[in-house]
Amino acid sequence: MVHTTTTRKKTLLLSLLCILAVNVAGFCAESPNGIPPLVSGKPIPVGTADGWGLFSAGLSQEPVGAAYVLGSEQADLFVIGRGWYAGRKDRHNRLFLYPWVCSAENGTPVFGAPISIESPHTGAGTIFQAEDKTIHGVWIDGSMLAHTVFDVEKRTFSELEKVEISGLPRNPSEVAVLMNPDASVEVFLGIGDGVTFGPTDYGGRDPKYTPFDGAGLWRGGYPYEFLYAVSLPGLLKSPASEPRLVSKTMKEVRHSYCSLTMVNLGSEHSRDLVGGSRFGGLYYYRNPVAQGVNLEPKRFIVCADGNAHRHPIIDPSPVAYPNPKTRFSDLIAGGEGALYYYRFTGSFTEQGNPIYENPTPALREKADLYAGSLPVANVVDWDGDGSMDLVSGNSEGKVLFFRNAGSNEHPAFLPGEPITAGGQVIHIQPGYHMDIQGPGEARWGYTCPTVADWNENGLPDILMSDSTACHTVYLNRGTPTKPKLDFGHPIYYDGLDLYGTWRVKPAAAKMGDRMAYVALDEHDEFHLYWRVDDYNLEDGGKLHLDDGSAIRANFLAAGGTGRLKLNLFDWDRDGRTDLIVGTPRHGSVPNPKTGLPQSLGLPGSAVLFLKNVGTDSGPVFQFPVLFEFRGSPIFLGQHACGPTVADFGGPNGPDLIVGEETGGFMYYKRDDLKP
């Protein structure tokens, strides 16, 4: 990529300070090709000369505003990272400012390292810049709207006032603000219809939870959202007008809006509204009046071929991003994954749908390697060039290949590329009723691949489970240097598709003279199977501890089951194959009472070592112990982490790489680990 513009002084100074901070943190030395090296206990950096890569502010992220904060040629971006952060035991949100640094050759914006912003509100809100350059934030606080103003020097938002909005059917979920020519204000509000999504008799972690009925139909409800508006005499000045329905229906988007943003799409389209919805739809509302609100019926935002855009990931939250040439509103949209940039073409269809180009990922300089949320890692020489690469699944439902363009001595991993099978990108989407938590999770694939030479022909294959709890094998029909996966094929046990709990990375490895396959069974317990042929397994029985007890995964039921990431490897090099397991925060291996890590007070997802004290033909395991890094247990977020053994040929044995929930890969040198 080519830089088409340069930063101004403030942004350049900020970038230099960020680079200095990174160097102090341990990235001082560089490998011979100029790529930052892997540093124990740190995320793996992007292995390219420019260091550009995809990025995320959290488990999921919501851009909430664009403004010219730091004097750059293009707008900087405010983003809320949502999820679980280290040092806290509860879910919470953080607000960041990403400074614009430059643009790629195709116009995609490239941002710098995030600046943490203090704000009294980080829930649903919108940030915008007024004509006088003041940066405002308007936030939903129950039935009230809170008005904040940004202090550029202090990097903080401070609350000025609140306005009560009475008369709404329910509290709003999303907000957008439109300034009128007379300085009065219109506030758009996303309102839910009050329908409960899940079944109401038992919760999603209850053993009696039943998502579908005997006909295979969802037992819960189908919530929708719609648009209200209120008028204010000035920016967050009382009194608010009586709320009024401004969308044409009360079933505008299924499930929920993820964000609302005002857009300027040119003459007679400068006061319009765009919203993102749960399942990936991007919707456009024309507001043709020069004062006030008179929305036309919703229209899809479409591609050049006239078909509706469907955002690549669940929960798209678009925000208007001013194009530096046209000054029209491009879009940057988040969700549970990377940020994506949509460029407005300046054109509409005959039906009035705005036409946007296909999305490209927004980029960050000096980026860490990013795989999408909840990465499930494998280290393997995928392309047969002698250097160990990364292969990873993610919550989006894809499997990505991160080529090592360096060497085993100095790895340099390139940004991920989707892996195909049968000529099509692997993309698991459970749809209406293949996800046990219902159609609200139709866009979460939770791919959990294991790379192993399953048929022992010298080529790496992929064995995988996912959000559907199905087990699939993708056999490699290519060559050592040109892998080519066949279509996915079900794995059978006793003539039936292998079944068990969901979101599990199965373990596959040669144990003795046979290929073993370990997964969680219908009791959420570790179960051993032996390969019969490419597609069939036979029973090897439940795995047990040395006290004879079965090894359980969790203390929760229903949707809280499964989720473990399993690996078979002789970690302690005693000639017997051990288990290395990634858990969620609520994981409880090997039993609900004293199992790890939950018995320690839910400190976070963890990596466990289960030593094999039996044999490879008859494995028996000791009670698990936590992996420690320099004397402290490894705890990484709330959702399951994805560990894998990383054998770069070091003299002391292989290292460990762990995918953590916000999308990065943590590298741990073996010398720093216990056990």
C-alpha positions as CSV (number, residue, x, y, z in Angstrom):
1,M,0.0,0.0,0.0
2,V,1.1,3.6,-0.6
3,H,0.6,6.5,1.7
4,T,-1.2,9.2,-0.2
5,T,-1.2,11.9,2.5
6,T,1.0,12.7,5.5
7,T,0.2,13.5,9.1
8,R,0.3,17.0,10.5
9,K,2.5,17.9,13.5
10,K,0.2,16.9,16.3
11,T,-0.5,13.5,14.8
12,L,3.2,12.9,14.0
13,L,4.1,13.8,17.5
14,L,1.4,11.4,18.8
15,S,2.6,8.6,16.6
16,L,6.2,9.1,17.7
17,L,5.2,9.0,21.4
18,C,3.2,5.8,20.7
19,I,6.2,4.2,19.0
20,L,8.4,5.2,21.9
21,A,5.9,3.6,24.4
22,V,5.9,0.4,22.4
23,N,9.7,0.3,22.4
24,V,9.9,0.8,26.1
25,A,7.4,-2.0,26.5
26,G,9.8,-4.4,25.0
27,F,9.8,-4.1,21.2
28,C,13.2,-2.4,21.0
29,A,15.1,-5.0,19.2
30,E,14.1,-5.7,15.6
31,S,14.6,-8.8,13.5
32,P,16.9,-8.7,10.5
33,N,14.0,-7.8,8.1
34,G,13.0,-4.8,10.3
35,I,9.9,-6.5,11.7
36,P,9.3,-6.3,15.4
37,P,10.2,-9.6,17.0
38,L,8.0,-11.8,19.2
39,V,8.3,-10.7,22.8
40,S,7.3,-13.1,25.6
41,G,4.1,-12.0,27.3
42,K,3.2,-9.5,24.5
43,P,0.8,-9.7,21.6
44,I,2.3,-10.8,18.3
45,P,2.8,-7.8,16.0
46,V,1.8,-7.6,12.3
47,G,4.8,-8.9,10.3
48,T,4.9,-6.4,7.5
49,A,7.2,-3.5,6.8
50,D,4.5,-0.8,7.2
51,G,3.0,-2.6,10.2
52,W,-0.6,-2.0,9.0
53,G,-3.3,-4.4,10.1
54,L,-6.8,-4.8,11.2
55,F,-7.7,-3.9,14.7
56,S,-10.4,-3.9,17.4
57,A,-11.0,-1.9,20.6
58,G,-12.5,-4.8,22.4
59,L,-14.4,-8.1,22.1
60,S,-16.8,-6.0,20.0
61,Q,-16.5,-2.3,19.1
62,E,-18.8,0.5,18.2
63,P,-17.6,3.6,16.4
64,V,-19.6,6.5,17.9
65,G,-18.3,9.6,16.1
66,A,-15.8,11.2,13.8
67,A,-14.3,14.6,14.5
68,Y,-11.2,16.7,13.6
69,V,-9.6,16.4,17.1
70,L,-5.9,16.6,16.5
71,G,-5.6,18.9,13.5
72,S,-5.2,16.1,10.9
73,E,-6.3,16.3,7.3
74,Q,-9.0,13.7,7.9
75,A,-11.3,13.0,10.9
76,D,-10.2,11.0,13.9
77,L,-12.4,8.3,15.2
78,F,-14.1,7.7,18.5
79,V,-14.7,4.0,19.3
80,I,-16.2,2.2,22.3
81,G,-14.6,-1.1,23.0
82,R,-17.1,-3.4,24.6
83,G,-16.2,-6.5,26.6
84,W,-14.3,-7.7,29.6
85,Y,-11.0,-6.0,30.4
86,A,-8.1,-7.2,32.4
87,G,-8.1,-6.1,36.1
88,R,-11.9,-6.1,36.3
89,K,-14.3,-9.0,36.9
90,D,-17.3,-7.4,35.3
91,R,-18.1,-6.5,31.7
92,H,-17.6,-2.8,31.0
93,N,-16.9,-0.4,28.1
94,R,-14.0,1.9,27.3
95,L,-13.9,4.9,25.0
96,F,-10.9,5.4,22.7
97,L,-9.9,8.0,20.2
98,Y,-8.1,6.6,17.1
99,P,-6.1,9.4,15.4
100,W,-6.1,9.4,11.6
101,V,-2.6,9.0,10.4
102,C,-2.8,8.5,6.6
103,S,-4.8,6.8,3.9
104,A,-4.1,3.7,1.9
105,E,-3.9,3.9,-1.9
106,N,-7.6,2.8,-2.2
107,G,-8.6,5.6,0.3
108,T,-9.1,3.3,3.3
109,P,-8.2,5.3,6.4
110,V,-5.3,4.3,8.6
111,F,-5.4,5.1,12.2
112,G,-2.8,5.4,15.0
113,A,-2.6,3.8,18.4
114,P,-5.7,4.4,20.5
115,I,-5.9,7.2,23.1
116,S,-7.9,6.3,26.2
117,I,-10.7,8.9,26.7
118,E,-12.4,9.5,30.1
119,S,-16.1,9.8,29.9
120,P,-19.0,9.6,32.4
121,H,-20.9,7.7,29.8
122,T,-19.9,4.8,27.5
123,G,-23.2,3.2,26.8
124,A,-25.3,4.0,23.7
125,G,-24.4,7.4,22.4
126,T,-23.3,9.6,19.6
127,I,-20.4,12.0,19.2
128,F,-20.4,14.8,16.7
129,Q,-18.6,18.1,15.9
130,A,-20.6,21.3,15.7
131,E,-19.8,24.1,13.2
132,D,-17.9,26.0,15.9
133,K,-15.6,22.8,16.2
134,T,-16.9,21.9,19.7
135,I,-17.2,18.1,20.1
136,H,-20.4,17.0,21.7
137,G,-21.5,13.6,23.1
138,V,-25.1,12.7,23.6
139,W,-25.8,9.6,25.6
140,I,-28.7,7.5,26.7
141,D,-29.1,7.2,30.5
142,G,-32.2,5.3,31.1
143,S,-35.1,7.6,30.2
144,M,-32.8,10.6,30.1
145,L,-30.4,12.0,27.6
146,A,-27.0,13.3,28.9
147,H,-25.0,16.0,27.1
148,T,-21.2,16.0,27.4
149,V,-18.5,18.2,25.8
150,F,-15.0,17.1,25.0
151,D,-11.9,18.8,26.4
152,V,-9.2,18.3,23.8
153,E,-6.3,19.0,26.1
154,K,-7.5,16.9,29.0
155,R,-8.8,14.1,26.7
156,T,-12.1,13.9,28.7
157,F,-15.8,14.3,28.2
158,S,-17.6,16.3,30.9
159,E,-21.3,16.2,31.5
160,L,-23.2,19.5,31.1
161,E,-26.8,18.6,31.6
162,K,-29.5,15.9,31.3
163,V,-32.9,16.1,29.7
164,E,-35.8,13.8,30.7
165,I,-37.6,12.2,27.8
166,S,-41.1,11.3,29.0
167,G,-43.8,9.6,27.1
168,L,-41.7,6.9,25.4
169,P,-43.1,3.4,25.3
170,R,-39.8,2.1,26.6
171,N,-36.3,3.4,27.2
172,P,-34.4,4.0,24.0
173,S,-31.5,1.8,22.8
174,E,-29.8,4.1,20.3
175,V,-29.6,7.9,19.6
176,A,-28.7,10.3,16.8
177,V,-28.8,14.1,16.8
178,L,-29.8,16.4,14.0
179,M,-29.2,20.2,14.2
180,N,-31.8,22.4,12.5
181,P,-31.0,25.7,10.8
182,D,-32.7,27.7,13.6
183,A,-30.4,25.9,16.2
184,S,-33.2,23.7,17.5
185,V,-32.5,20.0,17.7
186,E,-34.1,16.8,16.5
187,V,-33.2,13.6,18.5
188,F,-33.8,10.2,16.9
189,L,-34.3,7.3,19.2
190,G,-34.3,3.6,18.6
191,I,-37.2,2.0,20.5
192,G,-37.8,-1.7,21.1
193,D,-41.3,-3.3,21.0
194,G,-40.9,-5.0,24.4
195,V,-41.0,-8.5,23.0
196,T,-38.7,-10.9,25.0
197,F,-36.3,-12.7,22.7
198,G,-35.6,-15.9,24.6
199,P,-38.0,-18.5,26.1
200,T,-39.3,-17.1,29.4
201,D,-39.7,-20.4,31.3
202,Y,-36.0,-21.2,31.8
203,G,-32.9,-19.2,31.3
204,G,-30.1,-19.9,28.8
205,R,-27.9,-21.5,31.5
206,D,-30.6,-23.7,33.0
207,P,-30.5,-27.5,32.4
208,K,-34.2,-27.3,31.5
209,Y,-33.6,-24.6,28.9
210,T,-35.3,-25.7,25.6
211,P,-34.7,-23.3,22.7
212,F,-36.9,-25.1,20.0
213,D,-40.2,-26.9,20.1
214,G,-41.1,-30.3,18.7
215,A,-41.5,-28.8,15.3
216,G,-38.0,-27.3,15.4
217,L,-39.4,-23.8,15.8
218,W,-37.9,-21.1,18.1
219,R,-39.8,-20.9,21.4
220,G,-38.8,-17.3,22.1
221,G,-40.1,-14.1,20.6
222,Y,-39.0,-12.0,17.7
223,P,-38.3,-8.4,18.9
224,Y,-38.3,-5.5,16.5
225,E,-37.2,-1.9,16.9
226,F,-38.5,1.3,15.3
227,L,-37.8,5.1,15.4
228,Y,-39.1,7.8,17.6
229,A,-38.0,11.5,17.6
230,V,-38.2,14.4,20.1
231,S,-37.5,18.1,19.4
232,L,-35.5,20.3,21.7
233,P,-35.2,24.1,21.6
234,G,-31.4,23.8,21.6
235,L,-28.7,21.2,22.0
236,L,-30.0,19.2,25.0
237,K,-32.1,22.1,26.2
238,S,-35.5,21.5,27.9
239,P,-38.3,21.2,27.4
240,A,-38.4,18.2,25.1
241,S,-41.4,17.9,22.8
242,E,-43.9,15.0,23.1
243,P,-42.1,11.9,21.5
244,R,-43.5,10.9,18.2
245,L,-43.2,7.8,16.0
246,V,-41.2,8.9,12.9
247,S,-40.6,5.5,11.2
248,K,-43.4,4.3,8.9
249,T,-43.8,1.0,10.9
250,M,-43.1,-0.4,14.3
251,K,-41.2,-3.3,12.7
252,E,-38.3,-1.5,11.2
253,V,-35.4,-3.9,12.1
254,R,-35.5,-7.4,13.5
255,H,-34.0,-7.8,17.0
256,S,-32.4,-4.3,17.3
257,Y,-30.6,-1.3,15.9
258,C,-26.9,-1.4,16.7
259,S,-26.4,2.4,16.0
260,L,-27.9,5.4,14.4
261,T,-25.9,8.1,12.6
262,M,-26.7,11.2,10.6
263,V,-25.3,11.3,7.1
264,N,-24.7,13.9,4.4
265,L,-25.1,12.3,0.9
266,G,-25.2,15.5,-1.1
267,S,-27.8,18.0,-2.3
268,E,-31.2,17.2,-0.9
269,H,-29.7,14.4,1.1
270,S,-27.8,16.3,3.7
271,R,-30.1,15.5,6.7
272,D,-30.6,11.8,6.3
273,L,-30.3,8.9,8.8
274,V,-28.5,5.5,8.6
275,G,-28.9,2.6,11.1
276,G,-27.2,-0.7,11.4
277,S,-29.2,-3.8,12.6
278,R,-28.3,-7.0,14.5
279,F,-28.1,-9.4,11.5
280,G,-26.0,-7.1,9.3
281,G,-28.5,-4.9,7.5
282,L,-27.6,-1.3,6.8
283,Y,-30.7,0.9,6.4
284,Y,-31.2,4.4,5.0
285,Y,-33.9,6.9,5.9
286,R,-34.2,10.0,3.7
287,N,-35.3,13.1,5.5
288,P,-36.1,15.6,2.7
289,V,-37.2,18.5,4.8
290,A,-34.9,21.5,5.6
291,Q,-36.3,21.8,9.1
292,G,-37.6,19.1,11.4
293,V,-38.3,15.4,10.5
294,N,-40.3,13.7,7.8
295,L,-38.7,10.4,7.2
296,E,-39.4,8.4,4.0
297,P,-39.7,4.6,4.3
298,K,-36.5,2.8,5.0
299,R,-34.4,1.6,2.2
300,F,-31.4,-0.8,2.1
301,I,-28.0,0.6,1.5
302,V,-26.9,-1.3,-1.6
303,C,-23.8,-2.5,-3.5
304,A,-23.0,-1.5,-7.0
305,D,-25.1,-4.5,-8.3
306,G,-28.2,-3.1,-6.5
307,N,-28.3,-5.9,-3.9
308,A,-28.4,-4.9,-0.2
309,H,-25.1,-4.8,1.7
310,R,-24.9,-7.4,4.4
311,H,-22.2,-6.5,6.9
312,P,-19.5,-9.2,7.2
313,I,-20.0,-9.5,10.9
314,I,-22.9,-9.4,13.4
315,D,-24.0,-6.2,15.1
316,P,-22.9,-3.5,12.5
317,S,-22.7,-0.1,14.1
318,P,-22.1,2.4,11.3
319,V,-20.9,6.0,11.9
320,A,-20.6,8.7,9.3
321,Y,-17.0,9.4,8.3
322,P,-16.5,12.5,6.1
323,N,-14.8,11.8,2.7
324,P,-11.9,14.2,2.4
325,K,-12.6,14.8,-1.3
326,T,-16.4,14.8,-1.7
327,R,-17.2,15.8,2.0
328,F,-20.1,13.2,1.7
329,S,-20.5,10.6,4.4
330,D,-18.7,7.4,4.0
331,L,-19.3,4.9,6.7
332,I,-17.2,3.1,9.2
333,A,-19.0,0.2,10.9
334,G,-18.0,-2.0,13.8
335,G,-19.5,-5.1,15.4
336,E,-17.9,-8.2,16.9
337,G,-14.9,-8.1,14.7
338,A,-12.8,-5.6,12.7
339,L,-13.9,-2.1,11.7
340,Y,-15.0,-1.8,8.0
341,Y,-14.9,1.2,5.7
342,Y,-17.7,1.8,3.2
343,R,-17.1,4.5,0.5
344,F,-20.2,6.3,-0.8
345,T,-20.2,6.3,-4.6
346,G,-22.2,9.5,-4.8
347,S,-25.0,7.7,-6.6
348,F,-28.4,6.3,-5.8
349,T,-30.5,3.6,-7.5
350,E,-33.7,4.6,-9.3
351,Q,-35.5,3.5,-6.2
352,G,-33.5,6.0,-4.0
353,N,-31.1,3.5,-2.4
354,P,-27.7,5.0,-1.7
355,I,-24.9,3.0,-3.4
356,Y,-21.8,2.2,-1.3
357,E,-18.7,0.3,-2.4
358,N,-18.0,-3.1,-0.9
359,P,-16.4,-2.7,2.6
360,T,-12.7,-2.9,3.2
361,P,-11.2,-3.3,6.7
362,A,-10.1,0.0,8.3
363,L,-6.4,-0.2,9.3
364,R,-4.1,0.7,12.1
365,E,-0.4,1.4,12.0
366,K,1.9,-0.6,14.3
367,A,-0.9,-3.1,14.6
368,D,-0.9,-6.3,16.5
369,L,-1.9,-9.4,14.5
370,Y,-5.7,-9.6,14.5
371,A,-7.8,-12.7,13.8
372,G,-11.3,-11.5,14.7
373,S,-12.9,-12.0,18.1
374,L,-12.4,-15.2,20.0
375,P,-9.5,-16.6,17.9
376,V,-8.7,-20.3,18.1
377,A,-5.1,-20.7,17.2
378,N,-2.9,-23.4,15.6
379,V,0.8,-23.2,14.8
380,V,1.7,-25.3,11.7
381,D,3.7,-25.1,8.5
382,W,0.6,-24.7,6.4
383,D,2.3,-23.9,3.1
384,G,5.3,-26.2,3.4
385,D,8.0,-23.6,3.2
386,G,9.7,-24.7,6.5
387,S,8.4,-21.8,8.6
388,M,5.7,-22.2,11.1
389,D,2.5,-20.3,10.2
390,L,-0.7,-19.5,12.2
391,V,-4.2,-21.0,11.3
392,S,-7.1,-19.6,13.4
393,G,-10.8,-19.7,13.7
394,N,-12.9,-16.8,15.0
395,S,-16.4,-15.9,16.2
396,E,-17.2,-14.6,12.7
397,G,-17.2,-18.2,11.5
398,K,-14.1,-18.1,9.2
399,V,-10.7,-19.9,9.3
400,L,-7.7,-17.7,8.6
401,F,-4.2,-18.4,7.4
402,F,-1.4,-16.1,8.7
403,R,1.6,-16.8,6.6
404,N,5.0,-16.5,8.3
405,A,7.0,-14.4,5.8
406,G,10.0,-14.5,8.1
407,S,11.6,-17.6,9.6
408,N,11.3,-19.8,12.7
409,E,14.1,-17.8,14.2
410,H,12.4,-14.4,13.4
411,P,8.7,-15.0,12.7
412,A,6.9,-12.3,10.7
413,F,3.2,-13.2,10.4
414,L,1.2,-11.5,7.6
415,P,-2.4,-10.4,8.1
416,G,-4.9,-13.3,7.8
417,E,-6.4,-14.6,4.6
418,P,-9.6,-16.7,4.6
419,I,-9.0,-20.4,3.9
420,T,-11.2,-22.0,1.3
421,A,-12.5,-25.6,1.0
422,G,-13.9,-26.9,-2.2
423,G,-13.2,-23.6,-3.8
424,Q,-15.4,-21.7,-1.3
425,V,-14.4,-19.7,1.8
426,I,-15.1,-21.6,5.0
427,H,-17.7,-19.5,6.7
428,I,-19.9,-21.1,9.3
429,Q,-23.2,-19.3,9.9
430,P,-25.7,-21.3,12.1
431,G,-28.7,-19.4,10.8
432,Y,-32.2,-19.8,12.1
433,H,-31.9,-23.0,14.2
434,M,-28.4,-24.4,14.2
435,D,-27.3,-22.4,17.2
436,I,-28.5,-23.6,20.6
437,Q,-29.1,-20.1,21.8
438,G,-31.5,-19.3,19.0
439,P,-31.8,-17.2,15.9
440,G,-30.5,-14.1,17.6
441,E,-27.0,-15.7,17.2
442,A,-27.5,-16.6,13.5
443,R,-24.3,-14.7,12.5
444,W,-21.9,-16.3,15.1
445,G,-19.9,-19.2,13.7
446,Y,-17.4,-19.7,16.5
447,T,-15.1,-21.8,14.3
448,C,-12.7,-24.0,16.4
449,P,-10.3,-25.6,14.0
450,T,-7.6,-28.2,14.8
451,V,-4.8,-28.7,12.2
452,A,-3.5,-32.3,12.1
453,D,-2.4,-34.8,9.5
454,W,-5.6,-36.8,10.0
455,N,-5.0,-39.4,7.2
456,E,-1.2,-39.4,7.7
457,N,-0.4,-38.6,4.1
458,G,2.0,-35.8,5.0
459,L,-0.4,-33.0,4.5
460,P,-2.1,-30.8,7.2
461,D,-5.9,-31.3,7.3
462,I,-8.5,-29.3,9.4
463,L,-10.8,-30.9,11.9
464,M,-13.3,-28.5,13.4
465,S,-16.3,-27.9,15.5
466,D,-18.2,-24.7,15.8
467,S,-21.4,-22.9,17.0
468,T,-23.5,-25.8,15.6
469,A,-21.6,-28.4,17.7
470,C,-21.1,-30.4,14.4
471,H,-17.7,-32.0,13.8
472,T,-16.3,-31.7,10.3
473,V,-13.1,-32.8,8.6
474,Y,-11.6,-30.9,5.7
475,L,-9.1,-33.2,4.0
476,N,-6.1,-31.6,2.2
477,R,-6.1,-32.8,-1.5
478,G,-3.2,-30.5,-2.5
479,T,0.5,-30.7,-2.2
480,P,2.9,-29.8,0.7
481,T,3.5,-26.3,-0.8
482,K,0.0,-25.7,-2.2
483,P,-2.7,-26.9,0.3
484,K,-6.1,-27.4,-1.2
485,L,-8.9,-28.5,1.1
486,D,-11.8,-30.6,0.0
487,F,-15.4,-29.8,1.0
488,G,-16.1,-30.3,4.6
489,H,-17.3,-33.8,5.5
490,P,-19.2,-34.8,8.7
491,I,-17.3,-37.0,11.2
492,Y,-19.4,-40.0,12.2
493,Y,-19.4,-42.1,15.4
494,D,-21.4,-45.3,15.4
495,G,-23.0,-44.3,12.1
496,L,-24.4,-41.0,13.5
497,D,-22.8,-37.5,13.2
498,L,-20.5,-37.0,16.2
499,Y,-22.4,-35.1,18.8
500,G,-21.5,-33.2,22.0
501,T,-21.4,-29.7,23.4
502,W,-20.7,-26.7,21.3
503,R,-17.8,-24.3,20.5
504,V,-15.2,-26.9,21.3
505,K,-11.8,-27.1,19.6
506,P,-11.3,-30.9,19.3
507,A,-7.8,-32.3,19.8
508,A,-6.3,-34.7,17.3
509,A,-2.9,-36.3,17.4
510,K,-1.1,-39.6,17.0
511,M,-1.1,-41.5,20.3
512,G,0.7,-44.8,20.1
513,D,0.0,-46.3,16.7
514,R,-3.4,-44.6,16.2
515,M,-4.9,-41.2,15.6
516,A,-6.8,-40.0,18.6
517,Y,-9.6,-37.5,18.6
518,V,-10.7,-35.8,21.9
519,A,-13.9,-33.7,22.3
520,L,-16.6,-33.0,24.9
521,D,-19.5,-35.4,24.8
522,E,-23.2,-35.0,25.5
523,H,-22.4,-34.9,29.3
524,D,-19.9,-32.0,28.7
525,E,-17.1,-34.4,29.7
526,F,-13.8,-35.2,28.0
527,H,-14.2,-38.2,25.6
528,L,-11.6,-40.1,23.6
529,Y,-12.3,-41.5,20.1
530,W,-10.0,-43.4,17.8
531,R,-9.8,-42.9,14.0
532,V,-11.3,-45.7,11.9
533,D,-11.0,-44.0,8.6
534,D,-11.2,-40.5,7.1
535,Y,-14.8,-39.9,8.3
536,N,-15.4,-42.5,11.1
537,L,-14.5,-42.8,14.8
538,E,-14.8,-45.6,17.3
539,D,-15.2,-45.2,21.0
540,G,-12.2,-44.8,23.3
541,G,-14.3,-44.0,26.4
542,K,-14.4,-41.0,28.7
543,L,-11.1,-39.7,29.9
544,H,-10.4,-39.9,33.6
545,L,-8.2,-38.5,36.3
546,D,-5.9,-40.7,38.3
547,D,-8.5,-40.9,41.0
548,G,-10.9,-42.5,38.5
549,S,-13.3,-39.5,38.1
550,A,-14.4,-38.3,34.7
551,I,-13.1,-34.9,33.5
552,R,-15.9,-32.4,33.2
553,A,-15.7,-29.0,31.5
554,N,-18.0,-26.5,33.2
555,F,-20.3,-25.9,36.1
556,L,-23.0,-24.2,33.9
557,A,-25.5,-26.0,31.8
558,A,-27.2,-25.3,28.4
559,G,-25.4,-22.5,26.6
560,G,-22.7,-22.4,29.3
561,T,-21.4,-25.9,28.3
562,G,-18.7,-26.7,25.8
563,R,-16.4,-23.8,24.8
564,L,-13.1,-25.5,25.8
565,K,-10.1,-25.5,23.3
566,L,-8.3,-28.8,23.5
567,N,-4.8,-29.7,22.5
568,L,-2.9,-33.1,22.6
569,F,0.8,-32.6,23.0
570,D,3.7,-34.1,25.1
571,W,4.4,-30.8,26.9
572,D,6.7,-32.1,29.6
573,R,8.6,-34.3,27.1
574,D,8.2,-37.5,29.1
575,G,7.0,-39.6,26.1
576,R,3.3,-39.4,27.0
577,T,0.8,-37.1,25.4
578,D,-0.7,-34.5,27.7
579,L,-3.7,-32.2,27.4
580,I,-3.4,-28.4,27.1
581,V,-6.8,-26.8,27.5
582,G,-8.1,-23.2,27.0
583,T,-11.1,-22.4,29.2
584,P,-13.7,-19.7,29.5
585,R,-13.9,-17.7,32.7
586,H,-16.7,-20.0,34.0
587,G,-14.7,-23.1,33.0
588,S,-14.6,-25.7,35.8
589,V,-12.2,-28.5,34.9
590,P,-12.4,-31.3,36.1
591,N,-15.5,-30.8,38.3
592,P,-18.1,-28.1,39.3
593,K,-16.8,-27.6,42.8
594,T,-13.0,-27.5,42.8
595,G,-12.5,-27.1,39.0
596,L,-10.3,-24.5,37.4
597,P,-10.5,-21.6,36.9
598,Q,-14.0,-20.8,38.4
599,S,-13.2,-22.1,41.9
600,L,-10.6,-19.3,42.1
601,G,-13.4,-16.7,41.9
602,L,-13.9,-16.3,38.2
603,P,-10.6,-14.5,37.6
604,G,-10.7,-15.0,33.8
605,S,-10.2,-17.5,31.0
606,A,-7.2,-19.7,31.6
607,V,-4.8,-22.2,30.1
608,L,-4.6,-25.6,31.9
609,F,-2.1,-28.4,31.8
610,L,-3.3,-32.0,32.4
611,K,-0.4,-34.3,32.8
612,N,-0.8,-37.8,31.3
613,V,0.3,-40.3,34.0
614,G,-1.0,-43.3,32.1
615,T,0.0,-44.3,28.6
616,D,-0.8,-43.1,25.1
617,S,-3.0,-46.2,24.5
618,G,-4.6,-45.8,27.9
619,P,-4.2,-42.1,29.0
620,V,-4.9,-41.1,32.6
621,F,-4.5,-37.5,33.8
622,Q,-3.6,-35.6,36.9
623,F,-5.7,-32.8,38.3
624,P,-5.1,-29.8,36.1
625,V,-2.7,-26.9,37.0
626,L,-2.8,-23.4,35.6
627,F,-0.1,-22.3,33.2
628,E,1.8,-19.4,34.8
629,F,3.8,-16.7,33.1
630,R,6.7,-15.4,35.2
631,G,5.1,-16.7,38.3
632,S,1.5,-15.4,37.7
633,P,-1.4,-17.4,36.3
634,I,-2.4,-16.6,32.7
635,F,-5.9,-15.1,32.8
636,L,-7.2,-13.6,29.5
637,G,-10.6,-12.1,29.5
638,Q,-14.0,-13.7,29.9
639,H,-14.7,-15.9,26.9
640,A,-12.5,-18.9,26.2
641,C,-8.9,-18.4,25.2
642,G,-7.4,-20.5,22.4
643,P,-4.0,-21.9,23.3
644,T,-1.7,-23.8,20.9
645,V,1.8,-25.2,21.1
646,A,4.3,-23.1,19.0
647,D,7.3,-25.2,18.0
648,F,9.8,-22.8,16.5
649,G,12.7,-25.2,17.1
650,G,13.9,-23.6,20.3
651,P,16.5,-25.6,22.2
652,N,14.4,-25.8,25.3
653,G,11.3,-27.0,23.6
654,P,8.2,-25.4,22.1
655,D,6.6,-22.2,23.3
656,L,2.9,-21.3,23.7
657,I,0.7,-18.9,21.7
658,V,-2.8,-18.1,23.0
659,G,-5.6,-16.4,21.1
660,E,-7.4,-13.9,23.4
661,E,-11.0,-12.8,23.1
662,T,-10.3,-9.3,21.6
663,G,-8.6,-10.9,18.6
664,G,-4.9,-10.9,19.3
665,F,-2.4,-13.7,19.8
666,M,-0.3,-13.6,23.0
667,Y,3.2,-15.2,22.8
668,Y,4.8,-16.9,25.7
669,K,8.3,-18.2,25.6
670,R,8.7,-21.6,27.2
671,D,11.4,-20.4,29.6
672,D,8.9,-18.0,31.1
673,L,6.2,-20.7,31.7
674,K,5.3,-23.0,34.4
675,P,4.7,-26.0,34.2
